[in-house]
């Protein structure tokens, strides 16, 4: 199973960050390949993701996928959510990094922070109605299951904290433990994906001759 290869202290969203993501399965995009029930996805979703990564590998340029809400989320994280977490959990050593690669170079993640030697942090700043849903339902929202467990897979760390933060509401903080069975399934889909990616790249190369 992959273990942490290197943590890059860069700014997420800048040129070097995009460069590091080229051709890699990232935790935030893992949902394209595996469902919250840990079943390999079929149909157009994984195909479209394959074409995206193939285009990145061919051109040497990552394809951005940011929205205005994602940008707004990032601003709230930096200005309010992460400072709040540092204050509330001042006993934890919280270090922000830009990107982490697995040792095999096939996958990566962009944690909002690494916590000590064992943990990590994923922060979301959703709209109020979504945040309230998380508070009422409890636990890790299924739409972020792949991202959080993908981060655990990439880094080899034993636990991760998911936090949903929305001003004027209590924060929703959940600690997720590493699950080796889930990590094994992620490993399988990542390995299969890269086999398909390499085959597709070879086809594209032949067509370019």
C-alpha positions as a printed Julia matrix, in Angstrom:
209×3 Matrix{Float64}:
   0.0    0.0     0.0
   1.28   3.5    -0.78
   2.87   5.48    2.03
   3.52   9.2     2.18
   6.11  10.16   -0.44
   6.49  13.88    0.13
   4.55  16.84    1.44
   4.9   20.03   -0.58
   4.58  23.32    1.28
   3.02  25.2    -1.62
  -0.13  27.27   -2.04
  -3.14  25.33   -3.28
  -4.47  26.71   -6.54
  -1.14  28.12   -7.74
   0.84  26.87  -10.76
   3.09  24.41   -8.91
   0.09  22.85   -7.19
  -1.59  22.22  -10.54
   1.65  20.78  -11.91
   1.92  18.23   -9.12
  -1.62  16.96   -9.81
  -0.96  16.14  -13.47
  -1.92  12.53  -14.25
  -2.47  11.62  -10.6
  -5.67  10.34   -9.01
  -6.33  12.92   -6.32
  -8.39  12.37   -3.19
 -10.8   15.17   -4.11
 -11.47  13.46   -7.47
 -11.52   9.86   -6.24
 -15.33   9.89   -6.18
 -15.13   9.65   -9.98
 -13.79   6.11   -9.6
 -15.37   4.69   -6.44
 -18.71   5.2    -4.72
 -19.36   5.96   -1.02
 -20.3    2.26   -0.73
 -16.79   1.45   -2.02
 -17.95  -0.01   -5.3
 -15.97   0.68   -8.46
 -17.9    3.13  -10.61
 -18.95   2.24  -14.13
 -20.33   4.27  -17.02
 -19.53   7.78  -18.15
 -18.17   9.23  -14.89
 -14.91   7.2   -14.76
 -14.54   7.5   -18.57
 -14.78  11.29  -18.43
 -12.24  11.34  -15.6
  -9.91   9.15  -17.65
 -10.12  11.56  -20.58
  -9.4   14.49  -18.27
  -6.28  12.85  -16.85
  -5.21  11.73  -20.31
  -5.45  15.32  -21.54
  -3.36  16.46  -18.57
  -0.71  13.82  -19.18
  -0.54  14.61  -22.89
  -0.33  18.39  -22.58
   1.61  18.57  -19.32
  -0.98  20.96  -17.93
  -3.54  20.23  -15.21
  -7.13  21.05  -16.04
  -8.65  23.32  -13.35
 -12.07  22.53  -12.0
 -12.72  25.39   -9.62
 -16.04  27.18   -9.22
 -16.84  30.52   -7.63
 -18.21  28.7    -4.58
 -14.97  26.71   -4.26
 -13.06  29.99   -4.27
 -15.38  31.39   -1.62
 -14.89  28.22    0.44
 -11.14  28.68    0.25
 -11.37  32.24    1.5
 -13.55  31.27    4.48
 -11.18  28.4     5.32
  -8.15  30.66    5.45
  -9.81  33.59    7.22
 -12.09  31.85    9.71
 -12.35  28.04    9.69
  -8.72  26.97   10.08
  -7.92  29.72   12.63
 -11.01  28.56   14.58
  -9.77  24.97   14.48
  -6.3   26.0    15.66
  -7.82  27.91   18.58
 -10.28  25.18   19.6
  -7.71  22.41   19.29
  -4.62  24.29   20.4
  -3.18  21.1    21.9
  -2.8   19.69   18.36
   0.16  20.46   16.1
  -1.48  21.76   12.9
   0.72  22.28    9.83
  -0.67  23.46    6.51
   0.74  21.89    3.34
  -0.22  22.23   -0.3
   0.02  18.71   -1.7
   1.01  15.21   -0.6
   2.08  12.44   -2.98
   1.94   8.69   -2.45
   5.26   6.86   -2.7
   4.34   5.28   -6.04
   3.49   8.67   -7.59
   0.06   7.48   -8.75
  -2.1    9.42   -6.31
  -2.1   12.5    -4.13
  -4.16  14.72   -1.87
  -4.39  18.35   -0.85
  -5.06  18.32    2.9
  -6.1   21.5     4.61
  -3.54  20.54    7.23
  -1.51  17.67    8.6
  -1.95  17.14   12.34
   1.11  15.93   14.2
   2.59  12.72   12.82
  -0.67  10.77   12.66
  -3.58  12.88   11.48
  -4.93  15.2     8.84
  -7.66  17.79    8.4
 -10.29  18.33    5.72
 -12.39  21.48    6.05
 -15.55  22.35    4.13
 -17.44  25.64    4.32
 -20.82  24.84    2.75
 -23.99  26.85    2.43
 -25.97  27.14    5.68
 -28.66  24.58    4.74
 -26.02  22.0     3.85
 -24.08  22.62    7.05
 -27.27  22.21    9.1
 -27.9   18.9     7.33
 -24.45  17.7     8.39
 -25.1   18.76   11.99
 -28.45  16.96   12.1
 -27.33  13.78   10.35
 -23.96  13.53   12.07
 -20.94  11.55   10.9
 -18.9   11.95    7.73
 -21.06  13.18    4.82
 -21.1   10.48    2.14
 -20.16  12.98   -0.57
 -16.77  13.41    1.14
 -16.16   9.78    2.1
 -13.93   9.1    -0.91
 -11.93  12.3    -0.36
 -11.26  11.68    3.33
 -10.44   7.98    2.96
  -8.43   8.83   -0.16
  -6.34  11.2     1.95
  -5.82   8.46    4.53
  -4.8    6.13    1.71
  -2.28   8.55    0.22
  -0.64   9.64    3.45
  -0.7    6.33    5.31
  -1.95   8.18    8.41
  -4.21   6.43   10.95
  -6.87   9.15   11.34
  -8.33  12.24    9.74
 -10.62  15.02   10.97
 -13.47  16.27    8.82
 -14.85  19.67    9.78
 -17.77  21.54    8.29
 -17.67  25.21    9.24
 -20.37  27.82    8.71
 -20.41  31.19   10.49
 -23.13  31.57   13.15
 -23.52  27.78   13.54
 -21.7   25.2    15.66
 -18.89  23.48   13.78
 -19.4   19.87   12.74
 -16.22  17.96   13.63
 -15.79  14.21   13.01
 -12.73  12.0    13.5
 -12.41   9.2    10.93
 -10.17   6.19   11.54
  -8.16   4.54    8.79
  -9.85   1.43    7.37
  -7.45  -0.98    5.68
 -10.24  -2.74    3.77
 -11.34   0.57    2.24
  -7.72   1.5     1.5
  -7.29  -1.83   -0.29
 -10.3   -1.11   -2.5
  -8.97   2.37   -3.26
  -5.6    0.83   -4.15
  -7.31  -1.53   -6.58
  -9.27   1.17   -8.43
  -6.26   3.5    -8.6
  -4.06   0.73   -9.98
  -6.7   -0.29  -12.55
  -7.24   3.35  -13.54
  -3.56   3.92  -14.23
  -3.38   0.76  -16.33
  -6.22   2.17  -18.44
  -4.59   5.61  -18.51
  -1.28   4.21  -19.74
  -3.02   2.14  -22.42
  -4.99   5.17  -23.59
  -1.82   7.27  -23.65
  -0.14   4.65  -25.84
  -3.11   4.75  -28.23
  -2.91   8.54  -28.4
   0.83   8.34  -29.02
   0.33   5.94  -31.94
  -2.27   8.24  -33.49
   0.18  11.11  -33.29
   2.86   9.3   -35.28
